[in-house]
C-alpha cells in the first residue's frame, strides 16, 4: 500500500505572460508517464505512492518546466505521509 499522498499545484513562470495551460499539461504528462496513481482536480493534482518516488516526480515536473523555457517555477505541495498506508479512496470514501 502507498505511504503518501502528494498534491501539487505547479505555477510555471513565463517570459511574456503566455498561457500556462500547455505547460501545466506537460507537467501532468510527467506524472502520467511515471505510472503512479493520480487524480487531476481543478486547482491541483494528487498523486498516490511512495513518498520518495512522488518527490522525485515533483523534481522532474519542475525540471520539465525549465526545459520548456520557463525562467522559474512555483510549486505548492501538500503531503500526507503515513508509513502504515494511505490512499485517496480511504480519505474520501465518506463523500462518495
Buried (B, 14 or more C-beta within 10 A) or exposed (E): EBBBBBBBBBBBBBEEEEEBEEBBEBBBEBBEEBEBBBEEEEEBBBBBBEBEBBBEBBEBBBEBBEEEEBEEBEBEEEEBEBEEEBBBEEEEEEEE
